[in-house]
Every structure is written in C-alpha cells, then in structure tokens.
Amino acid sequence: MDVRVGDVLTMKKPHPCGEKRWLVLRTGMDFRLRCLGCGHEVMGARSKLERNIKSIQHKDDAK
C-alpha cells in the first residue's frame, strides 16, 4: 500500500473523538498518525494499521 508522509487516511472505525481521518506524520515499519479531530498522536505497526484503512487521500490530490 502506497502511504506517504502528508497523506490523509480515512479509517474504518472512528477515534473516540468521532473523527475517522488521520494525517500521516511518519512511515516505515510503523506509522505515526495525528487525529484530525482532536490532534491526538498515535504510533502503530504498519501491518495492523493497513488493515483498518478505508481510503487514502494523497497530499498531491488536494492541489
């Protein structure tokens, strides 16, 4: 899956604040994500998080 820094991920399940969209801050073996609702940052294994991705909005697409 092609996930890059600056992309916005829409997840299958919402964060407790109600937001489903996350900003990618770091990629590699794991992802560092920031919730676009409350600003909470989480770090998780790539294999686990990739299963929960519903869609990817690439930074280039926004322009």
PyMOL Python script that loads the backbone (N, CA, C, O; Angstrom):
from pymol import cmd

cmd.read_pdbstr("""\
ATOM      1  N   MET A   1       0.848  -1.175   0.000  1.00  0.00           N
ATOM      2  CA  MET A   1       0.000   0.000   0.000  1.00  0.00           C
ATOM      3  C   MET A   1       0.892   1.236   0.000  1.00  0.00           C
ATOM      4  O   MET A   1       1.845   1.320   0.774  1.00  0.00           O
ATOM      5  N   ASP A   2       0.581   2.191  -0.867  1.00  0.00           N
ATOM      6  CA  ASP A   2       1.406   3.388  -1.027  1.00  0.00           C
ATOM      7  C   ASP A   2       0.921   4.502  -0.099  1.00  0.00           C
ATOM      8  O   ASP A   2       0.042   5.286  -0.459  1.00  0.00           O
ATOM      9  N   VAL A   3       1.501   4.559   1.087  1.00  0.00           N
ATOM     10  CA  VAL A   3       1.167   5.598   2.068  1.00  0.00           C
ATOM     11  C   VAL A   3       2.409   6.453   2.257  1.00  0.00           C
ATOM     12  O   VAL A   3       3.493   5.938   2.532  1.00  0.00           O
ATOM     13  N   ARG A   4       2.245   7.773   2.108  1.00  0.00           N
ATOM     14  CA  ARG A   4       3.369   8.695   2.230  1.00  0.00           C
ATOM     15  C   ARG A   4       3.091   9.742   3.304  1.00  0.00           C
ATOM     16  O   ARG A   4       1.942   9.974   3.678  1.00  0.00           O
ATOM     17  N   VAL A   5       4.150  10.366   3.789  1.00  0.00           N
ATOM     18  CA  VAL A   5       4.018  11.438   4.781  1.00  0.00           C
ATOM     19  C   VAL A   5       3.187  12.563   4.171  1.00  0.00           C
ATOM     20  O   VAL A   5       3.430  12.970   3.035  1.00  0.00           O
ATOM     21  N   GLY A   6       2.218  13.060   4.916  1.00  0.00           N
ATOM     22  CA  GLY A   6       1.346  14.137   4.451  1.00  0.00           C
ATOM     23  C   GLY A   6       0.009  13.652   3.922  1.00  0.00           C
ATOM     24  O   GLY A   6      -0.899  14.455   3.710  1.00  0.00           O
ATOM     25  N   ASP A   7      -0.126  12.338   3.705  1.00  0.00           N
ATOM     26  CA  ASP A   7      -1.400  11.781   3.239  1.00  0.00           C
ATOM     27  C   ASP A   7      -2.425  11.797   4.367  1.00  0.00           C
ATOM     28  O   ASP A   7      -2.066  11.794   5.544  1.00  0.00           O
ATOM     29  N   VAL A   8      -3.701  11.812   3.999  1.00  0.00           N
ATOM     30  CA  VAL A   8      -4.786  11.723   4.974  1.00  0.00           C
ATOM     31  C   VAL A   8      -5.457  10.369   4.793  1.00  0.00           C
ATOM     32  O   VAL A   8      -5.940  10.045   3.708  1.00  0.00           O
ATOM     33  N   LEU A   9      -5.484   9.582   5.862  1.00  0.00           N
ATOM     34  CA  LEU A   9      -6.087   8.254   5.833  1.00  0.00           C
ATOM     35  C   LEU A   9      -7.478   8.314   6.437  1.00  0.00           C
ATOM     36  O   LEU A   9      -7.679   8.939   7.478  1.00  0.00           O
ATOM     37  N   THR A  10      -8.432   7.672   5.794  1.00  0.00           N
ATOM     38  CA  THR A  10      -9.762   7.501   6.363  1.00  0.00           C
ATOM     39  C   THR A  10      -9.827   6.067   6.858  1.00  0.00           C
ATOM     40  O   THR A  10      -9.669   5.125   6.083  1.00  0.00           O
ATOM     41  N   MET A  11     -10.061   5.909   8.156  1.00  0.00           N
ATOM     42  CA  MET A  11     -10.073   4.583   8.765  1.00  0.00           C
ATOM     43  C   MET A  11     -11.492   4.021   8.812  1.00  0.00           C
ATOM     44  O   MET A  11     -12.467   4.760   8.679  1.00  0.00           O
ATOM     45  N   LYS A  12     -11.596   2.707   9.003  1.00  0.00           N
ATOM     46  CA  LYS A  12     -12.900   2.042   9.070  1.00  0.00           C
ATOM     47  C   LYS A  12     -13.650   2.410  10.349  1.00  0.00           C
ATOM     48  O   LYS A  12     -14.863   2.615  10.330  1.00  0.00           O
ATOM     49  N   LYS A  13     -12.915   2.491  11.463  1.00  0.00           N
ATOM     50  CA  LYS A  13     -13.547   2.805  12.749  1.00  0.00           C
ATOM     51  C   LYS A  13     -13.103   4.191  13.215  1.00  0.00           C
ATOM     52  O   LYS A  13     -11.948   4.567  13.014  1.00  0.00           O
ATOM     53  N   PRO A  14     -13.996   4.947  13.829  1.00  0.00           N
ATOM     54  CA  PRO A  14     -13.627   6.293  14.287  1.00  0.00           C
ATOM     55  C   PRO A  14     -12.804   6.273  15.578  1.00  0.00           C
ATOM     56  O   PRO A  14     -12.847   5.321  16.356  1.00  0.00           O
ATOM     57  N   HIS A  15     -12.059   7.356  15.772  1.00  0.00           N
ATOM     58  CA  HIS A  15     -11.345   7.613  17.023  1.00  0.00           C
ATOM     59  C   HIS A  15     -12.413   7.946  18.071  1.00  0.00           C
ATOM     60  O   HIS A  15     -13.510   8.354  17.687  1.00  0.00           O
ATOM     61  N   PRO A  16     -12.150   7.795  19.359  1.00  0.00           N
ATOM     62  CA  PRO A  16     -13.155   8.139  20.371  1.00  0.00           C
ATOM     63  C   PRO A  16     -13.710   9.568  20.269  1.00  0.00           C
ATOM     64  O   PRO A  16     -14.809   9.836  20.755  1.00  0.00           O
ATOM     65  N   CYS A  17     -12.966  10.480  19.647  1.00  0.00           N
ATOM     66  CA  CYS A  17     -13.474  11.852  19.482  1.00  0.00           C
ATOM     67  C   CYS A  17     -14.492  11.935  18.343  1.00  0.00           C
ATOM     68  O   CYS A  17     -15.156  12.959  18.185  1.00  0.00           O
ATOM     69  N   GLY A  18     -14.625  10.863  17.545  1.00  0.00           N
ATOM     70  CA  GLY A  18     -15.609  10.830  16.469  1.00  0.00           C
ATOM     71  C   GLY A  18     -15.034  10.998  15.070  1.00  0.00           C
ATOM     72  O   GLY A  18     -15.745  10.792  14.086  1.00  0.00           O
ATOM     73  N   GLU A  19     -13.766  11.366  14.962  1.00  0.00           N
ATOM     74  CA  GLU A  19     -13.127  11.598  13.652  1.00  0.00           C
ATOM     75  C   GLU A  19     -12.558  10.297  13.081  1.00  0.00           C
ATOM     76  O   GLU A  19     -11.991   9.483  13.810  1.00  0.00           O
ATOM     77  N   LYS A  20     -12.718  10.113  11.766  1.00  0.00           N
ATOM     78  CA  LYS A  20     -12.187   8.921  11.092  1.00  0.00           C
ATOM     79  C   LYS A  20     -10.942   9.228  10.269  1.00  0.00           C
ATOM     80  O   LYS A  20     -10.303   8.311   9.753  1.00  0.00           O
ATOM     81  N   ARG A  21     -10.583  10.524  10.138  1.00  0.00           N
ATOM     82  CA  ARG A  21      -9.454  10.900   9.287  1.00  0.00           C
ATOM     83  C   ARG A  21      -8.194  11.158  10.115  1.00  0.00           C
ATOM     84  O   ARG A  21      -8.245  11.776  11.178  1.00  0.00           O
ATOM     85  N   TRP A  22      -7.055  10.665   9.596  1.00  0.00           N
ATOM     86  CA  TRP A  22      -5.766  10.776  10.268  1.00  0.00           C
ATOM     87  C   TRP A  22      -4.715  11.294   9.299  1.00  0.00           C
ATOM     88  O   TRP A  22      -4.714  10.912   8.128  1.00  0.00           O
ATOM     89  N   LEU A  23      -3.826  12.153   9.766  1.00  0.00           N
ATOM     90  CA  LEU A  23      -2.711  12.670   8.980  1.00  0.00           C
ATOM     91  C   LEU A  23      -1.487  11.800   9.238  1.00  0.00           C
ATOM     92  O   LEU A  23      -1.178  11.495  10.390  1.00  0.00           O
ATOM     93  N   VAL A  24      -0.784  11.395   8.176  1.00  0.00           N
ATOM     94  CA  VAL A  24       0.416  10.561   8.307  1.00  0.00           C
ATOM     95  C   VAL A  24       1.615  11.462   8.595  1.00  0.00           C
ATOM     96  O   VAL A  24       1.934  12.350   7.805  1.00  0.00           O
ATOM     97  N   LEU A  25       2.277  11.229   9.732  1.00  0.00           N
ATOM     98  CA  LEU A  25       3.447  12.010  10.123  1.00  0.00           C
ATOM     99  C   LEU A  25       4.744  11.260   9.846  1.00  0.00           C
ATOM    100  O   LEU A  25       5.781  11.882   9.617  1.00  0.00           O
ATOM    101  N   ARG A  26       4.695   9.909   9.865  1.00  0.00           N
ATOM    102  CA  ARG A  26       5.890   9.092   9.691  1.00  0.00           C
ATOM    103  C   ARG A  26       5.483   7.760   9.081  1.00  0.00           C
ATOM    104  O   ARG A  26       4.424   7.222   9.405  1.00  0.00           O
ATOM    105  N   THR A  27       6.326   7.225   8.195  1.00  0.00           N
ATOM    106  CA  THR A  27       6.082   5.905   7.618  1.00  0.00           C
ATOM    107  C   THR A  27       7.326   5.043   7.793  1.00  0.00           C
ATOM    108  O   THR A  27       8.392   5.539   8.159  1.00  0.00           O
ATOM    109  N   GLY A  28       7.182   3.781   7.534  1.00  0.00           N
ATOM    110  CA  GLY A  28       8.273   2.812   7.680  1.00  0.00           C
ATOM    111  C   GLY A  28       7.657   1.502   8.126  1.00  0.00           C
ATOM    112  O   GLY A  28       6.598   1.118   7.630  1.00  0.00           O
ATOM    113  N   MET A  29       8.295   0.815   9.044  1.00  0.00           N
ATOM    114  CA  MET A  29       7.735  -0.417   9.595  1.00  0.00           C
ATOM    115  C   MET A  29       6.493  -0.126  10.434  1.00  0.00           C
ATOM    116  O   MET A  29       5.657  -1.000  10.662  1.00  0.00           O
ATOM    117  N   ASP A  30       6.394   1.128  10.888  1.00  0.00           N
ATOM    118  CA  ASP A  30       5.213   1.548  11.642  1.00  0.00           C
ATOM    119  C   ASP A  30       4.810   2.944  11.169  1.00  0.00           C
ATOM    120  O   ASP A  30       5.587   3.634  10.509  1.00  0.00           O
ATOM    121  N   PHE A  31       3.600   3.346  11.509  1.00  0.00           N
ATOM    122  CA  PHE A  31       3.076   4.661  11.133  1.00  0.00           C
ATOM    123  C   PHE A  31       2.945   5.519  12.380  1.00  0.00           C
ATOM    124  O   PHE A  31       2.641   5.015  13.462  1.00  0.00           O
ATOM    125  N   ARG A  32       3.176   6.824  12.224  1.00  0.00           N
ATOM    126  CA  ARG A  32       2.829   7.796  13.261  1.00  0.00           C
ATOM    127  C   ARG A  32       1.724   8.637  12.646  1.00  0.00           C
ATOM    128  O   ARG A  32       1.905   9.246  11.592  1.00  0.00           O
ATOM    129  N   LEU A  33       0.572   8.664  13.317  1.00  0.00           N
ATOM    130  CA  LEU A  33      -0.612   9.342  12.795  1.00  0.00           C
ATOM    131  C   LEU A  33      -1.104  10.396  13.776  1.00  0.00           C
ATOM    132  O   LEU A  33      -0.941  10.252  14.988  1.00  0.00           O
ATOM    133  N   ARG A  34      -1.719  11.476  13.237  1.00  0.00           N
ATOM    134  CA  ARG A  34      -2.343  12.509  14.071  1.00  0.00           C
ATOM    135  C   ARG A  34      -3.817  12.579  13.703  1.00  0.00           C
ATOM    136  O   ARG A  34      -4.168  12.714  12.531  1.00  0.00           O
ATOM    137  N   CYS A  35      -4.676  12.487  14.712  1.00  0.00           N
ATOM    138  CA  CYS A  35      -6.118  12.595  14.509  1.00  0.00           C
ATOM    139  C   CYS A  35      -6.440  14.019  14.066  1.00  0.00           C
ATOM    140  O   CYS A  35      -5.977  14.984  14.674  1.00  0.00           O
ATOM    141  N   LEU A  36      -7.234  14.148  13.007  1.00  0.00           N
ATOM    142  CA  LEU A  36      -7.594  15.479  12.509  1.00  0.00           C
ATOM    143  C   LEU A  36      -8.729  16.110  13.312  1.00  0.00           C
ATOM    144  O   LEU A  36      -9.082  17.266  13.080  1.00  0.00           O
ATOM    145  N   GLY A  37      -9.298  15.365  14.250  1.00  0.00           N
ATOM    146  CA  GLY A  37     -10.356  15.900  15.100  1.00  0.00           C
ATOM    147  C   GLY A  37      -9.806  16.545  16.359  1.00  0.00           C
ATOM    148  O   GLY A  37     -10.091  17.707  16.648  1.00  0.00           O
ATOM    149  N   CYS A  38      -9.011  15.778  17.112  1.00  0.00           N
ATOM    150  CA  CYS A  38      -8.545  16.262  18.414  1.00  0.00           C
ATOM    151  C   CYS A  38      -7.035  16.488  18.484  1.00  0.00           C
ATOM    152  O   CYS A  38      -6.546  17.069  19.453  1.00  0.00           O
ATOM    153  N   GLY A  39      -6.281  16.032  17.460  1.00  0.00           N
ATOM    154  CA  GLY A  39      -4.839  16.247  17.450  1.00  0.00           C
ATOM    155  C   GLY A  39      -4.033  15.184  18.174  1.00  0.00           C
ATOM    156  O   GLY A  39      -2.812  15.298  18.273  1.00  0.00           O
ATOM    157  N   HIS A  40      -4.696  14.151  18.682  1.00  0.00           N
ATOM    158  CA  HIS A  40      -4.008  13.066  19.389  1.00  0.00           C
ATOM    159  C   HIS A  40      -3.096  12.317  18.419  1.00  0.00           C
ATOM    160  O   HIS A  40      -3.498  12.021  17.294  1.00  0.00           O
ATOM    161  N   GLU A  41      -1.862  12.007  18.851  1.00  0.00           N
ATOM    162  CA  GLU A  41      -0.918  11.279  18.005  1.00  0.00           C
ATOM    163  C   GLU A  41      -0.758   9.851  18.501  1.00  0.00           C
ATOM    164  O   GLU A  41      -0.653   9.604  19.703  1.00  0.00           O
ATOM    165  N   VAL A  42      -0.741   8.915  17.556  1.00  0.00           N
ATOM    166  CA  VAL A  42      -0.534   7.503  17.885  1.00  0.00           C
ATOM    167  C   VAL A  42       0.526   6.930  16.952  1.00  0.00           C
ATOM    168  O   VAL A  42       0.740   7.419  15.843  1.00  0.00           O
ATOM    169  N   MET A  43       1.184   5.877  17.436  1.00  0.00           N
ATOM    170  CA  MET A  43       2.153   5.164  16.623  1.00  0.00           C
ATOM    171  C   MET A  43       1.760   3.702  16.659  1.00  0.00           C
ATOM    172  O   MET A  43       1.521   3.147  17.731  1.00  0.00           O
ATOM    173  N   GLY A  44       1.690   3.069  15.489  1.00  0.00           N
ATOM    174  CA  GLY A  44       1.272   1.676  15.440  1.00  0.00           C
ATOM    175  C   GLY A  44       1.950   0.925  14.317  1.00  0.00           C
ATOM    176  O   GLY A  44       2.483   1.521  13.381  1.00  0.00           O
ATOM    177  N   ALA A  45       1.923  -0.392  14.424  1.00  0.00           N
ATOM    178  CA  ALA A  45       2.540  -1.256  13.420  1.00  0.00           C
ATOM    179  C   ALA A  45       1.848  -1.096  12.072  1.00  0.00           C
ATOM    180  O   ALA A  45       0.620  -1.049  11.993  1.00  0.00           O
ATOM    181  N   ARG A  46       2.642  -1.014  11.024  1.00  0.00           N
ATOM    182  CA  ARG A  46       2.120  -0.857   9.665  1.00  0.00           C
ATOM    183  C   ARG A  46       1.144  -1.975   9.310  1.00  0.00           C
ATOM    184  O   ARG A  46       0.079  -1.715   8.751  1.00  0.00           O
ATOM    185  N   SER A  47       1.502  -3.219   9.632  1.00  0.00           N
ATOM    186  CA  SER A  47       0.658  -4.370   9.280  1.00  0.00           C
ATOM    187  C   SER A  47      -0.723  -4.276   9.923  1.00  0.00           C
ATOM    188  O   SER A  47      -1.721  -4.653   9.309  1.00  0.00           O
ATOM    189  N   LYS A  48      -0.784  -3.781  11.142  1.00  0.00           N
ATOM    190  CA  LYS A  48      -2.059  -3.673  11.851  1.00  0.00           C
ATOM    191  C   LYS A  48      -2.899  -2.503  11.324  1.00  0.00           C
ATOM    192  O   LYS A  48      -4.107  -2.639  11.129  1.00  0.00           O
ATOM    193  N   LEU A  49      -2.258  -1.367  11.098  1.00  0.00           N
ATOM    194  CA  LEU A  49      -2.982  -0.173  10.653  1.00  0.00           C
ATOM    195  C   LEU A  49      -3.444  -0.276   9.201  1.00  0.00           C
ATOM    196  O   LEU A  49      -4.504   0.249   8.859  1.00  0.00           O
ATOM    197  N   GLU A  50      -2.667  -0.946   8.335  1.00  0.00           N
ATOM    198  CA  GLU A  50      -3.059  -1.066   6.924  1.00  0.00           C
ATOM    199  C   GLU A  50      -4.380  -1.809   6.769  1.00  0.00           C
ATOM    200  O   GLU A  50      -5.130  -1.545   5.829  1.00  0.00           O
ATOM    201  N   ARG A  51      -4.670  -2.726   7.670  1.00  0.00           N
ATOM    202  CA  ARG A  51      -5.935  -3.473   7.611  1.00  0.00           C
ATOM    203  C   ARG A  51      -7.139  -2.582   7.893  1.00  0.00           C
ATOM    204  O   ARG A  51      -8.248  -2.877   7.448  1.00  0.00           O
ATOM    205  N   ASN A  52      -6.925  -1.492   8.630  1.00  0.00           N
ATOM    206  CA  ASN A  52      -8.027  -0.614   9.032  1.00  0.00           C
ATOM    207  C   ASN A  52      -8.226   0.587   8.116  1.00  0.00           C
ATOM    208  O   ASN A  52      -9.123   1.395   8.360  1.00  0.00           O
ATOM    209  N   ILE A  53      -7.411   0.727   7.063  1.00  0.00           N
ATOM    210  CA  ILE A  53      -7.527   1.870   6.150  1.00  0.00           C
ATOM    211  C   ILE A  53      -8.673   1.649   5.172  1.00  0.00           C
ATOM    212  O   ILE A  53      -8.750   0.620   4.502  1.00  0.00           O
ATOM    213  N   LYS A  54      -9.564   2.643   5.104  1.00  0.00           N
ATOM    214  CA  LYS A  54     -10.690   2.593   4.164  1.00  0.00           C
ATOM    215  C   LYS A  54     -10.320   3.292   2.859  1.00  0.00           C
ATOM    216  O   LYS A  54     -10.599   2.776   1.776  1.00  0.00           O
ATOM    217  N   SER A  55      -9.689   4.475   2.958  1.00  0.00           N
ATOM    218  CA  SER A  55      -9.249   5.194   1.760  1.00  0.00           C
ATOM    219  C   SER A  55      -8.053   6.081   2.097  1.00  0.00           C
ATOM    220  O   SER A  55      -7.799   6.404   3.258  1.00  0.00           O
ATOM    221  N   ILE A  56      -7.318   6.469   1.031  1.00  0.00           N
ATOM    222  CA  ILE A  56      -6.139   7.321   1.178  1.00  0.00           C
ATOM    223  C   ILE A  56      -6.319   8.545   0.294  1.00  0.00           C
ATOM    224  O   ILE A  56      -6.593   8.425  -0.900  1.00  0.00           O
ATOM    225  N   GLN A  57      -6.164   9.728   0.889  1.00  0.00           N
ATOM    226  CA  GLN A  57      -6.174  10.970   0.109  1.00  0.00           C
ATOM    227  C   GLN A  57      -4.728  11.464   0.096  1.00  0.00           C
ATOM    228  O   GLN A  57      -4.224  11.959   1.105  1.00  0.00           O
ATOM    229  N   HIS A  58      -4.064  11.325  -1.056  1.00  0.00           N
ATOM    230  CA  HIS A  58      -2.663  11.727  -1.161  1.00  0.00           C
ATOM    231  C   HIS A  58      -2.543  13.237  -1.118  1.00  0.00           C
ATOM    232  O   HIS A  58      -3.435  13.960  -1.563  1.00  0.00           O
ATOM    233  N   LYS A  59      -1.427  13.705  -0.577  1.00  0.00           N
ATOM    234  CA  LYS A  59      -1.180  15.142  -0.451  1.00  0.00           C
ATOM    235  C   LYS A  59      -1.236  15.817  -1.824  1.00  0.00           C
ATOM    236  O   LYS A  59      -1.699  16.953  -1.931  1.00  0.00           O
ATOM    237  N   ASP A  60      -0.772  15.135  -2.871  1.00  0.00           N
ATOM    238  CA  ASP A  60      -0.764  15.688  -4.233  1.00  0.00           C
ATOM    239  C   ASP A  60      -2.177  15.896  -4.765  1.00  0.00           C
ATOM    240  O   ASP A  60      -2.409  16.829  -5.535  1.00  0.00           O
ATOM    241  N   ASP A  61      -3.131  15.044  -4.370  1.00  0.00           N
ATOM    242  CA  ASP A  61      -4.508  15.114  -4.866  1.00  0.00           C
ATOM    243  C   ASP A  61      -5.236  16.372  -4.413  1.00  0.00           C
ATOM    244  O   ASP A  61      -6.163  16.819  -5.089  1.00  0.00           O
ATOM    245  N   ALA A  62      -4.840  16.951  -3.288  1.00  0.00           N
ATOM    246  CA  ALA A  62      -5.536  18.108  -2.725  1.00  0.00           C
ATOM    247  C   ALA A  62      -5.317  19.364  -3.572  1.00  0.00           C
ATOM    248  O   ALA A  62      -6.116  20.299  -3.513  1.00  0.00           O
ATOM    249  N   LYS A  63      -4.243  19.390  -4.355  1.00  0.00           N
ATOM    250  CA  LYS A  63      -3.919  20.585  -5.148  1.00  0.00           C
ATOM    251  C   LYS A  63      -4.736  20.668  -6.397  1.00  0.00           C
ATOM    252  O   LYS A  63      -4.584  21.613  -7.172  1.00  0.00           O
TER     253      LYS A  63
END
""", "prot")
cmd.dss("prot")
cmd.show_as("cartoon", "prot")
cmd.util.cbc("prot")
cmd.orient("prot")
